[in-house]
Amino acid sequence: MPDMDRLRLSGDALCLDLANTVDPREAEPRVDHLTEAAAIADWGERAGALGAADADRVRAAIAADPDAAAAALARLRDLREAIHRTFRAIAVGAAPAADDLEQVRERWADGVAAARLAAGEDGAGYGLVPREPGAPDRIAWAAAASALELLGSGRLDRVHRCAADDGCGWLFFDRSRSGNRRWCSMDTCGARAKMRAHYRRQRRRAADGYSTP
Ligand SMILES: [Zn+2]
């Protein structure tokens, strides 16, 4: 299984971080971080959808019922692809597919149906809490709720696809003040793009007959 601790989180929204669990998105070879049921809890904790105690509850439920956990993993992976297609379409100025939006709504509705309304621990008021805190599907419910929130945020102009031309394809929500974020991460795609631009300039100078340092 790929190392979850090394998975970058640069979506700046839970639903986009879920879409980015395939790395890269539009080139080969590809690493998929959600191929085993145990990864549901590991990713949920890593992405901040679960606290440590709830992640352990989900791990226990996965170990206790592998068949149910495998079905939850399949639902999470299907939702991931629906979310990826939806926000990739939005990022390139196209309309999302109705089937994909319907899948987001279905997983969100599942989560509402399996929840109770309770006071949050942070004192911020009342919210939906899964009746079964160890339910493996709760990660998908949280990601669907995140997608619904983003779809209705009025900020879809801030949803972008990484500008790297090597097939990264990761999606992110640009929270920068300037609104001109271009890459999923300055440490990876941004740094590579800058390096390539630098070499292009060097080659151009060399071709023009100038010596390069
Ligand atoms: Zn990228």
Residues whose N, C-alpha, C, O or C-beta is under 5 A from the ligand:
A	BS01	ZN	C162 A164 C168 W170 C184 S185 C189
